[in-house]
Amino acid sequence: MDKIALSRIVRELNITILHESKNFKSTYIESMDLNRPGLQLTGYFRSFDNKRIQIIGEQEWHFLSEMDHDARYNCIKRLFETHIPAIIFLRNRFIHDEFIELAEELDVTLLRTEENFSKFTLRYQNYLEVELAPTIRVHGVLLDVFGVGVLIKGSSGVGKSETALDLISKGSKLISDDSVIIKRIDDRLIGKSPYITKHFMEIRGVGIIDVEKIFGIGFVMDQKNIEMVINLESWDDNAEYDRLGIDNVYEEILGKQLVKYNIPVKPGRNSALIIETATKNFKQKEQGYNPAEELNKRILGRRY
């Protein structure tokens, strides 16, 4: 997502609407930055970014309050004529009549919040950082297994949900089944569920189940950093599978490399147990211990 609707920002950040412009619902914000129009209120507009939401804080409000009616009217009019998306008043400050008059005349959205500049800016930028982050949706199941975010992938019918259900029964936590929304924020991949299917699973032969209602709130999570990928695939007698695990295999998601385990599935193999073991092995490698390398050292250094 490279832009977000102004109406959504207002709704989800609980901002009060004082005047709604005609194009309010079709206005989109592309920048995480806000602008305090101090220089613009003095008439200086060089390098001014009119696509940002404008903030009227303490200094701007007092500056405007000390003007007479005509000066304040002309000052606000110059700002509104640049077609800014909206202007927000902080600390629930009194709104000068000229703002209301010109907002109606020039069709500008007026907003207000009780927060101060630091608190509102932090909340606004944190929210937009997540919403505007590079995003994809993948087919799979996301679980917290021993504190590790594990994305289970594989073709339809290979047993992803059934394996995930087995893991949940052993203590793992469900983030999302079937569809996982992944965002890259800084160097992290954060996965969560679409709202509609949140905490629900489809189990063939049973139907839809509510994991939170069946297992309890301790068996679900809203989101999780994804650290490794499990790819379940049907067993192929002619395929060669990794039997040592000396070198890691990786899968790239949104430009980030994640450790990947290709696990063949067939009757008699306990996929859930194998995934738990792979997760513990992953954590050991992260801490600098590779059992395959240790075994190789023993073989090379053995004495007869």
C-alpha positions as CSV (number, residue, x, y, z in Angstrom):
1,M,0.0,0.0,0.0
2,D,1.5,3.4,-1.0
3,K,-1.4,5.5,0.2
4,I,-4.2,5.5,2.7
5,A,-7.6,7.1,2.8
6,L,-7.8,10.2,5.1
7,S,-11.2,9.0,6.3
8,R,-9.7,5.8,7.5
9,I,-6.9,7.7,9.4
10,V,-9.5,9.9,11.1
11,R,-11.7,6.9,12.0
12,E,-8.9,4.6,13.3
13,L,-7.0,7.3,15.2
14,N,-10.3,8.6,16.7
15,I,-9.9,12.2,15.4
16,T,-12.8,14.6,15.7
17,I,-14.2,16.1,12.4
18,L,-15.1,19.8,12.6
19,H,-15.7,20.3,8.9
20,E,-15.8,17.6,6.3
21,S,-14.8,18.7,2.7
22,K,-16.7,17.4,-0.3
23,N,-13.8,15.2,-1.3
24,F,-13.1,13.9,2.2
25,K,-13.8,10.3,1.4
26,S,-11.7,10.4,-1.8
27,T,-8.7,12.1,-0.2
28,Y,-5.6,9.9,0.2
29,I,-2.4,10.5,2.3
30,E,0.9,9.2,0.9
31,S,3.4,10.6,3.5
32,M,4.0,9.6,7.1
33,D,5.2,13.2,7.7
34,L,3.1,16.0,9.2
35,N,3.7,19.7,8.7
36,R,3.5,22.6,11.2
37,P,2.9,25.5,8.9
38,G,4.8,28.1,10.9
39,L,6.6,29.7,7.9
40,Q,3.6,29.3,5.7
41,L,1.5,31.4,8.2
42,T,4.0,34.2,7.6
43,G,3.6,33.9,3.8
44,Y,6.6,31.8,2.9
45,F,5.7,28.8,0.7
46,R,8.9,27.8,-1.1
47,S,9.5,24.0,-0.9
48,F,6.1,23.7,0.8
49,D,4.6,20.1,0.6
50,N,0.8,20.7,0.3
51,K,0.1,16.9,0.3
52,R,0.9,16.6,4.0
53,I,-1.7,17.0,6.8
54,Q,-1.1,20.4,8.5
55,I,-0.9,20.7,12.3
56,I,-1.9,23.8,14.3
57,G,0.0,23.4,17.6
58,E,0.5,25.8,20.5
59,Q,2.9,28.2,18.7
60,E,0.8,28.4,15.6
61,W,-2.4,28.9,17.5
62,H,-1.0,31.7,19.7
63,F,0.6,33.3,16.6
64,L,-2.8,33.4,14.9
65,S,-4.7,34.5,18.0
66,E,-2.6,37.7,18.3
67,M,-3.6,38.8,14.7
68,D,-6.6,41.0,14.0
69,H,-9.5,39.5,11.9
70,D,-8.3,40.7,8.5
71,A,-4.7,39.6,8.9
72,R,-5.8,36.2,10.3
73,Y,-8.3,35.7,7.4
74,N,-5.7,36.5,4.7
75,C,-3.1,34.2,6.5
76,I,-5.4,31.3,6.6
77,K,-6.7,31.8,3.1
78,R,-3.2,31.7,1.6
79,L,-2.7,28.3,3.4
80,F,-6.0,26.9,2.3
81,E,-5.6,27.9,-1.3
82,T,-2.6,25.5,-1.6
83,H,-5.2,22.6,-1.5
84,I,-4.0,20.9,1.6
85,P,-5.7,17.6,2.5
86,A,-6.7,18.6,6.0
87,I,-5.7,20.7,9.0
88,I,-5.6,19.3,12.6
89,F,-5.9,21.4,15.8
90,L,-4.2,20.0,18.8
91,R,-5.2,20.1,22.5
92,N,-8.9,20.8,21.6
93,R,-8.0,24.5,21.1
94,F,-10.7,27.0,20.3
95,I,-11.2,27.3,16.5
96,H,-11.2,30.8,15.1
97,D,-14.2,31.8,13.1
98,E,-12.0,32.5,10.0
99,F,-11.0,28.8,9.9
100,I,-14.7,27.7,9.7
101,E,-15.6,30.4,7.2
102,L,-12.7,29.6,4.9
103,A,-13.0,25.8,5.3
104,E,-16.6,26.1,4.0
105,E,-15.6,28.5,1.2
106,L,-12.5,26.7,0.0
107,D,-13.7,23.2,0.9
108,V,-11.0,22.2,3.4
109,T,-11.3,19.4,6.0
110,L,-10.9,20.6,9.6
111,L,-10.0,18.1,12.4
112,R,-9.3,18.3,16.1
113,T,-7.6,16.1,18.7
114,E,-7.1,16.6,22.5
115,E,-3.5,15.2,22.2
116,N,-0.3,17.4,22.1
117,F,2.1,17.5,19.2
118,S,4.5,14.8,20.5
119,K,1.9,12.3,21.4
120,F,-0.2,12.7,18.3
121,T,2.8,12.7,15.9
122,L,4.1,9.5,17.4
123,R,0.8,7.7,17.2
124,Y,0.2,9.0,13.7
125,Q,3.6,8.0,12.3
126,N,3.5,4.6,14.0
127,Y,0.1,3.9,12.4
128,L,1.1,5.0,8.9
129,E,4.4,3.2,9.1
130,V,2.5,0.0,9.5
131,E,-0.2,0.8,7.0
132,L,2.1,2.1,4.2
133,A,4.7,-0.7,4.7
134,P,5.3,-3.1,1.7
135,T,2.6,-5.8,1.9
136,I,1.8,-9.1,0.4
137,R,-0.7,-11.9,1.1
138,V,0.4,-15.5,1.0
139,H,-1.4,-18.8,1.2
140,G,-0.4,-20.6,4.3
141,V,-0.7,-20.9,8.1
142,L,1.2,-18.7,10.6
143,L,1.9,-20.0,14.1
144,D,4.0,-19.1,17.1
145,V,6.0,-22.3,17.8
146,F,8.2,-22.1,20.9
147,G,8.3,-18.3,20.4
148,V,9.3,-18.5,16.8
149,G,7.1,-17.2,14.0
150,V,6.7,-20.1,11.6
151,L,5.0,-19.8,8.3
152,I,3.7,-23.1,7.0
153,K,3.2,-23.3,3.2
154,G,2.4,-26.0,0.7
155,S,-0.1,-26.9,-2.0
156,S,-3.8,-27.2,-1.2
157,G,-4.7,-30.4,0.5
158,V,-1.2,-31.3,1.7
159,G,-2.2,-30.9,5.4
160,K,-1.2,-27.4,6.5
161,S,-4.2,-26.8,8.7
162,E,-4.3,-30.3,10.1
163,T,-0.6,-30.0,11.0
164,A,-1.2,-26.6,12.5
165,L,-4.1,-27.9,14.6
166,D,-1.8,-30.7,15.9
167,L,0.8,-28.0,16.9
168,I,-1.8,-25.9,18.6
169,S,-3.0,-28.9,20.6
170,K,0.6,-29.1,21.9
171,G,0.8,-25.4,22.9
172,S,1.6,-23.4,19.7
173,K,-0.4,-20.3,19.0
174,L,-2.4,-19.5,15.8
175,I,-2.0,-16.1,14.1
176,S,-3.6,-16.9,10.8
177,D,-4.9,-19.9,8.8
178,D,-5.2,-20.1,5.0
179,S,-4.3,-16.5,4.3
180,V,-1.5,-14.5,5.9
181,I,-1.0,-10.8,5.4
182,I,2.7,-10.0,5.6
183,K,4.2,-6.5,6.0
184,R,7.9,-5.5,6.0
185,I,8.6,-2.9,8.6
186,D,12.3,-2.0,8.8
187,D,14.0,-5.4,8.7
188,R,11.1,-7.4,10.2
189,L,8.4,-9.3,8.5
190,I,5.2,-9.1,10.5
191,G,2.3,-11.5,9.7
192,K,-1.3,-11.2,10.7
193,S,-4.7,-12.6,9.7
194,P,-7.3,-10.9,7.6
195,Y,-10.0,-9.5,9.9
196,I,-12.8,-11.8,8.6
197,T,-10.9,-15.1,9.2
198,K,-9.0,-14.1,12.4
199,H,-8.6,-17.1,14.7
200,F,-10.7,-19.3,12.5
201,M,-9.5,-22.5,10.9
202,E,-10.9,-24.8,8.2
203,I,-10.4,-28.5,9.0
204,R,-11.5,-30.9,6.2
205,G,-14.2,-33.3,7.5
206,V,-15.0,-31.0,10.4
207,G,-15.6,-27.6,8.9
208,I,-14.8,-24.2,10.4
209,I,-13.6,-24.0,14.0
210,D,-12.9,-21.1,16.3
211,V,-9.5,-21.7,17.8
212,E,-9.9,-19.1,20.6
213,K,-13.2,-20.5,21.7
214,I,-12.1,-24.2,21.6
215,F,-8.6,-23.9,23.1
216,G,-8.6,-20.5,24.8
217,I,-7.2,-17.1,24.4
218,G,-3.7,-18.3,25.2
219,F,-3.6,-20.3,21.9
220,V,-4.1,-17.3,19.6
221,M,-2.1,-14.1,18.7
222,D,-2.9,-11.0,16.7
223,Q,0.4,-10.8,14.9
224,K,3.9,-12.3,14.9
225,N,7.4,-11.6,13.4
226,I,8.0,-14.3,10.8
227,E,11.4,-16.0,11.2
228,M,11.3,-19.3,9.3
229,V,9.3,-21.0,6.6
230,I,8.1,-24.6,6.5
231,N,7.2,-26.0,3.1
232,L,5.1,-29.1,3.3
233,E,5.2,-31.3,0.1
234,S,3.9,-34.7,-0.8
235,W,6.5,-37.4,-0.4
236,D,8.2,-38.3,-3.7
237,D,10.2,-41.6,-3.7
238,N,12.4,-40.3,-6.5
239,A,13.2,-37.0,-4.8
240,E,16.4,-36.4,-2.8
241,Y,15.8,-34.7,0.5
242,D,18.3,-33.0,2.8
243,R,19.5,-35.5,5.4
244,L,22.2,-33.4,7.1
245,G,21.1,-29.8,7.2
246,I,24.6,-28.3,7.1
247,D,23.7,-25.5,4.8
248,N,20.5,-23.4,5.3
249,V,18.0,-23.1,2.5
250,Y,16.3,-19.7,2.2
251,E,13.1,-18.2,0.8
252,E,12.8,-14.5,0.0
253,I,9.7,-12.6,1.1
254,L,9.5,-8.9,0.4
255,G,13.3,-8.8,-0.1
256,K,14.1,-10.5,3.2
257,Q,15.7,-14.0,3.3
258,L,14.0,-16.5,5.7
259,V,15.4,-19.9,6.6
260,K,13.2,-22.6,4.9
261,Y,12.7,-26.3,5.6
262,N,11.2,-28.5,2.9
263,I,9.4,-31.3,4.8
264,P,8.0,-34.3,2.8
265,V,4.6,-35.5,4.1
266,K,3.3,-39.1,3.9
267,P,1.3,-41.4,6.2
268,G,3.2,-42.4,9.3
269,R,5.3,-39.2,9.5
270,N,4.4,-36.9,12.4
271,S,4.6,-33.5,10.6
272,A,3.8,-31.5,13.8
273,L,6.7,-33.2,15.7
274,I,9.0,-32.6,12.8
275,I,8.1,-28.9,12.7
276,E,8.7,-28.6,16.4
277,T,12.1,-30.2,16.0
278,A,12.9,-28.0,13.0
279,T,12.0,-24.9,15.1
280,K,14.3,-26.0,18.0
281,N,17.0,-26.7,15.5
282,F,16.6,-23.3,14.0
283,K,16.9,-21.7,17.5
284,Q,20.1,-23.7,18.1
285,K,21.6,-22.5,14.9
286,E,20.6,-18.9,15.7
287,Q,22.6,-19.3,18.9
288,G,25.6,-20.6,17.1
289,Y,25.3,-24.3,17.4
290,N,24.8,-26.5,14.3
291,P,24.5,-30.2,15.1
292,A,25.3,-31.2,11.6
293,E,28.6,-29.4,11.7
294,E,29.3,-30.8,15.1
295,L,28.7,-34.4,13.8
296,N,31.0,-33.6,10.8
297,K,33.8,-32.5,13.2
298,R,33.5,-35.7,15.2
299,I,33.7,-37.8,12.0
300,L,36.7,-35.9,10.7
301,G,38.5,-36.1,14.1
302,R,37.6,-39.7,15.0
303,R,40.3,-42.1,16.0
304,Y,40.2,-45.9,15.3
